[in-house]
Amino acid sequence: MSAKIPLLVLNQQTPEHLQQIGAVYDLVYAPTPAERAAAVAGRGRDIRAVLTIGTLGLTPDEIAAMPALELVCCMGVGYEGLPMDVLRARGIATANGAGTNDSTVADHAFGLILAIVRRIPERDRLCREGVWRDVLTMPPQLEGRRLGIFGMGAIGAKLARRAAGFDMPVGYHNRKPVEGSPHRYFDDLAELARWCDVLVCAAPGGAATRHKVNAAVLEALGPQGYLVNVGRGSLVDTEALAAALRSETIAGAALDVYESEPKRPEPLVGLANIVLSPHMAGWSPEAVQRSVDRFMANAEGHFAGRGVVSPI
């Protein structure tokens, strides 16, 4: 029986998934910074594959400490934490989990939309305090409102499909139009914000998209507009958002991701017109299992010589 291939896993895994992965690979599990440093120092020369996520990434120094490294996979679709130029210069194969959690993220995004537009968390709290509807303002309905999507990828496309059930016209902003898309394309994000009632961020992170949602975009969204972010925290300028919410430049925001994570976004937590969730839009038992299965398929394809299933 041949020896198992050494694999370094940097992101949190359930015991069941560790067992699934460990049945095939010589598993080095290092989900904390201290464990990660120790694993790279102690096992770096043996490691042939790394499993991580976009926000954890992998550093050039860590790559340099792994001379046998030939495959790096991200469980989710994001890979902003990978130094792609360094990996490509070494000829290291890269893959991600594109398509494994799109439905879950889209579901969560619509939950956030309804939560902030209908003010559901706030109404829940007030109801528990004995407040009746007669003293509350009426929240708007969602039907017929315009949905703007920043990032018409796989998640954006599923957002658009869900929007059809609410009779919401859809517009979107990407670097370029999506061929065959029936939805209105905006080549400027501020123009999309000016057009829509709800702006959902589903774009990837990285330098190219950092703080694309800035004070000007929020002003364009306007006092009846709502911002939802299920992409990456870096897409939104947190201080600009806090100022817009305090001044009611926009009506409200709902975030699953934020710049300070895993620490809470301090400028936002005391505001009433925001809903927060702890970067869990892509989490469901079904989606996480698909992500692990995709990693296994990517790794098996690479080491069998066929190539990865979903290359970056």
C-alpha positions as CSV (number, residue, x, y, z in Angstrom):
1,M,0.0,0.0,0.0
2,S,1.5,3.4,-1.0
3,A,2.0,6.1,1.6
4,K,-0.7,8.7,1.9
5,I,0.0,12.2,0.3
6,P,0.7,14.8,3.0
7,L,-2.0,17.4,3.1
8,L,-2.1,20.6,5.2
9,V,-5.6,21.8,6.1
10,L,-5.8,25.4,7.4
11,N,-9.5,26.0,7.8
12,Q,-12.0,24.7,10.4
13,Q,-13.4,21.2,9.6
14,T,-16.0,19.0,11.4
15,P,-14.8,15.7,12.9
16,E,-16.8,13.9,10.2
17,H,-15.0,15.8,7.4
18,L,-11.6,15.4,9.0
19,Q,-12.3,11.6,9.0
20,Q,-13.4,11.8,5.3
21,I,-10.3,13.7,4.3
22,G,-7.9,11.7,6.6
23,A,-9.1,8.4,5.1
24,V,-7.3,9.4,1.9
25,Y,-4.5,11.8,2.9
26,D,-1.8,12.2,5.5
27,L,-3.7,15.0,7.3
28,V,-2.0,17.8,9.0
29,Y,-4.7,19.9,10.6
30,A,-3.7,23.4,11.6
31,P,-6.7,25.7,12.0
32,T,-5.2,28.2,14.5
33,P,-2.3,30.6,13.8
34,A,0.0,28.7,16.3
35,E,-0.8,25.3,14.8
36,R,-0.4,26.7,11.3
37,A,3.1,28.1,12.1
38,A,4.1,24.8,13.8
39,A,2.9,22.7,10.9
40,V,4.7,24.7,8.3
41,A,7.9,24.7,10.3
42,G,7.6,21.0,11.2
43,R,6.1,19.4,8.1
44,G,6.5,22.0,5.4
45,R,9.1,20.1,3.5
46,D,6.8,17.1,3.1
47,I,3.5,18.9,2.3
48,R,2.3,18.3,-1.3
49,A,-1.2,19.9,-1.0
50,V,-2.9,22.6,1.0
51,L,-6.6,23.2,1.7
52,T,-7.6,26.7,2.8
53,I,-10.2,29.4,2.2
54,G,-10.0,32.7,0.5
55,T,-9.9,34.8,3.7
56,L,-7.1,32.6,5.3
57,G,-5.1,32.2,2.1
58,L,-1.5,31.2,2.0
59,T,1.6,33.4,2.2
60,P,4.6,33.5,-0.1
61,D,6.9,32.6,2.9
62,E,4.7,29.6,3.6
63,I,4.9,28.5,0.0
64,A,8.7,28.9,0.0
65,A,8.8,26.6,3.1
66,M,7.0,23.8,1.1
67,P,9.3,22.7,-1.7
68,A,7.1,19.7,-2.5
69,L,3.9,21.7,-2.8
70,E,2.0,21.0,-6.0
71,L,-1.7,21.8,-5.3
72,V,-3.5,24.5,-3.4
73,C,-7.3,24.4,-3.0
74,C,-9.8,26.8,-1.6
75,M,-13.0,25.3,-0.2
76,G,-15.2,28.3,-1.3
77,V,-15.2,30.3,-4.5
78,G,-13.0,33.1,-3.1
79,Y,-9.2,33.0,-3.4
80,E,-8.2,36.5,-2.6
81,G,-5.7,35.4,0.0
82,L,-3.7,33.3,-2.4
83,P,-0.6,34.9,-4.0
84,M,-1.5,33.7,-7.5
85,D,1.7,35.1,-9.1
86,V,3.9,33.1,-6.7
87,L,1.9,29.9,-7.2
88,R,1.9,30.2,-11.0
89,A,5.6,31.0,-11.0
90,R,6.1,27.7,-9.2
91,G,3.8,25.8,-11.4
92,I,1.5,24.9,-8.5
93,A,-2.0,23.8,-9.5
94,T,-4.9,25.8,-7.9
95,A,-8.6,25.0,-7.5
96,N,-11.6,26.3,-5.7
97,G,-15.1,25.2,-4.7
98,A,-17.0,27.2,-7.3
99,G,-20.7,26.3,-7.4
100,T,-20.8,24.4,-4.1
101,N,-22.5,27.0,-1.9
102,D,-24.2,29.4,-4.4
103,S,-27.7,28.4,-3.4
104,T,-27.1,28.8,0.3
105,V,-25.5,32.2,-0.1
106,A,-28.4,33.3,-2.3
107,D,-30.9,32.1,0.2
108,H,-29.1,33.9,3.0
109,A,-28.9,37.1,1.0
110,F,-32.7,37.1,0.5
111,G,-33.1,36.4,4.2
112,L,-31.0,39.5,4.9
113,I,-33.0,41.6,2.4
114,L,-36.3,40.7,4.0
115,A,-34.8,41.1,7.5
116,I,-33.7,44.7,6.9
117,V,-36.4,45.9,4.5
118,R,-39.2,44.5,6.8
119,R,-37.1,45.3,9.9
120,I,-37.8,41.8,11.2
121,P,-35.1,41.6,14.0
122,E,-36.1,45.0,15.4
123,R,-39.8,44.0,15.3
124,D,-39.0,40.7,17.0
125,R,-37.3,42.6,19.9
126,L,-40.1,45.1,20.2
127,C,-42.7,42.4,20.2
128,R,-40.9,40.6,23.1
129,E,-40.9,43.9,24.9
130,G,-44.7,44.2,24.6
131,V,-44.8,46.9,21.8
132,W,-47.8,46.6,19.5
133,R,-47.9,47.5,15.8
134,D,-50.0,50.7,16.2
135,V,-47.0,52.7,17.4
136,L,-44.6,51.4,14.7
137,T,-44.0,52.7,11.3
138,M,-45.0,50.4,8.4
139,P,-42.0,48.8,6.6
140,P,-42.1,48.7,2.8
141,Q,-43.0,45.7,0.8
142,L,-40.3,44.0,-1.4
143,E,-42.4,43.2,-4.4
144,G,-41.7,45.5,-7.4
145,R,-38.6,47.0,-5.9
146,R,-35.4,47.1,-8.0
147,L,-32.6,44.7,-7.2
148,G,-29.1,45.8,-8.0
149,I,-26.4,43.0,-8.0
150,F,-22.7,43.9,-7.7
151,G,-21.1,40.7,-9.1
152,M,-23.2,38.8,-11.5
153,G,-21.4,35.4,-11.1
154,A,-23.0,32.2,-10.0
155,I,-24.3,33.6,-6.8
156,G,-25.6,36.7,-8.5
157,A,-27.4,34.6,-11.1
158,K,-29.2,32.7,-8.3
159,L,-30.1,36.0,-6.6
160,A,-31.6,37.1,-9.9
161,R,-33.7,33.9,-10.1
162,R,-35.0,34.4,-6.6
163,A,-35.8,38.1,-7.3
164,A,-38.2,36.9,-10.0
165,G,-40.3,35.4,-7.3
166,F,-40.7,38.8,-5.8
167,D,-41.4,40.5,-9.2
168,M,-38.2,42.6,-8.7
169,P,-36.5,44.0,-11.8
170,V,-32.8,43.2,-11.8
171,G,-29.8,45.2,-12.9
172,Y,-26.1,44.4,-12.3
173,H,-22.6,45.7,-12.4
174,N,-19.6,43.6,-13.4
175,R,-16.3,44.4,-15.1
176,K,-18.1,43.5,-18.3
177,P,-21.6,42.4,-19.4
178,V,-22.5,38.7,-18.9
179,E,-23.2,37.2,-22.3
180,G,-26.8,36.2,-22.7
181,S,-28.0,37.8,-19.4
182,P,-31.5,39.2,-19.7
183,H,-30.8,41.8,-17.0
184,R,-29.8,45.4,-17.4
185,Y,-26.1,46.0,-17.3
186,F,-24.5,49.1,-15.6
187,D,-20.9,49.9,-16.3
188,D,-20.7,52.2,-13.3
189,L,-21.6,51.0,-9.8
190,A,-22.9,54.4,-8.7
191,E,-25.3,54.4,-11.6
192,L,-26.6,50.9,-10.6
193,A,-27.0,52.2,-7.0
194,R,-28.9,55.2,-8.2
195,W,-31.2,52.9,-10.2
196,C,-31.9,50.2,-7.6
197,D,-33.7,50.0,-4.3
198,V,-31.7,47.2,-2.9
199,L,-28.0,46.8,-3.7
200,V,-26.6,43.3,-3.0
201,C,-22.8,42.8,-3.1
202,A,-21.8,39.4,-4.3
203,A,-18.4,40.2,-5.9
204,P,-15.0,38.7,-5.0
205,G,-12.6,40.4,-2.6
206,G,-9.1,41.7,-3.4
207,A,-7.4,44.9,-4.3
208,A,-9.5,45.5,-7.5
209,T,-12.8,45.6,-5.5
210,R,-11.7,47.1,-2.2
211,H,-14.1,49.8,-1.0
212,K,-15.9,49.9,-4.3
213,V,-19.0,50.6,-2.2
214,N,-17.9,54.0,-0.9
215,A,-19.6,57.2,0.3
216,A,-20.5,58.2,-3.3
217,V,-22.1,54.9,-4.0
218,L,-24.1,55.0,-0.8
219,E,-25.2,58.6,-1.5
220,A,-26.4,57.3,-4.9
221,L,-28.3,54.5,-3.3
222,G,-30.3,57.1,-1.4
223,P,-32.5,57.4,1.7
224,Q,-35.0,54.8,0.5
225,G,-32.2,52.3,-0.5
226,Y,-30.8,49.3,1.3
227,L,-27.3,47.7,1.1
228,V,-26.7,43.9,1.6
229,N,-23.2,42.4,1.5
230,V,-22.7,38.6,1.1
231,G,-19.4,39.0,-0.9
232,R,-16.4,40.1,1.0
233,G,-16.1,42.7,3.8
234,S,-13.5,44.6,1.9
235,L,-16.1,45.6,-0.8
236,V,-17.6,48.1,1.6
237,D,-16.0,51.1,3.3
238,T,-17.1,50.5,6.9
239,E,-16.6,54.1,8.1
240,A,-18.5,55.4,5.1
241,L,-21.3,52.9,5.7
242,A,-21.5,53.8,9.4
243,A,-21.8,57.5,8.5
244,A,-24.5,56.8,5.9
245,L,-26.5,54.8,8.4
246,R,-26.2,57.4,11.1
247,S,-27.2,60.2,8.8
248,E,-29.9,58.1,7.1
249,T,-28.3,58.7,3.8
250,I,-29.5,55.1,3.2
251,A,-32.4,53.4,4.9
252,G,-30.5,50.4,6.1
253,A,-27.9,47.7,5.6
254,A,-27.5,44.0,6.2
255,L,-24.1,42.4,6.3
256,D,-22.9,38.8,6.4
257,V,-19.3,40.0,5.9
258,Y,-17.3,42.9,7.2
259,E,-13.7,44.2,7.2
260,S,-12.9,43.5,10.9
261,E,-14.1,39.8,10.9
262,P,-14.0,37.7,13.0
263,K,-14.1,40.7,15.3
264,R,-17.4,42.5,15.2
265,P,-17.6,45.8,13.2
266,E,-17.5,48.3,16.0
267,P,-18.7,51.4,14.0
268,L,-21.9,49.5,13.1
269,V,-23.0,47.5,16.1
270,G,-24.8,50.3,18.0
271,L,-26.9,51.3,15.0
272,A,-30.6,50.3,14.8
273,N,-30.8,50.3,11.0
274,I,-28.5,47.4,10.4
275,V,-28.7,43.5,10.5
276,L,-25.5,41.5,11.0
277,S,-24.7,37.8,10.6
278,P,-21.2,36.2,11.2
279,H,-20.0,35.3,7.7
280,M,-22.3,32.2,7.5
281,A,-24.2,32.8,4.3
282,G,-22.3,29.9,2.6
283,W,-22.8,27.6,5.6
284,S,-25.3,24.7,5.5
285,P,-24.7,21.0,6.0
286,E,-25.4,20.5,2.3
287,A,-23.1,23.2,1.0
288,V,-20.2,22.3,3.3
289,Q,-20.5,18.7,2.3
290,R,-20.4,19.7,-1.4
291,S,-17.4,21.8,-0.7
292,V,-15.5,19.0,0.9
293,D,-16.5,16.6,-1.9
294,R,-15.3,19.1,-4.4
295,F,-11.9,19.4,-2.7
296,M,-11.7,15.6,-2.8
297,A,-12.5,15.6,-6.5
298,N,-10.0,18.4,-7.2
299,A,-7.2,16.6,-5.3
300,E,-8.0,13.2,-6.7
301,G,-8.1,14.6,-10.3
302,H,-4.7,16.4,-9.8
303,F,-2.9,13.5,-8.2
304,A,-4.3,11.0,-10.8
305,G,-2.9,13.2,-13.6
306,R,-6.3,14.3,-15.0
307,G,-6.2,17.8,-13.6
308,V,-8.4,19.5,-11.1
309,V,-12.2,19.7,-11.5
310,S,-12.6,23.5,-10.9
311,P,-9.4,25.3,-11.6
312,I,-8.9,28.9,-10.6
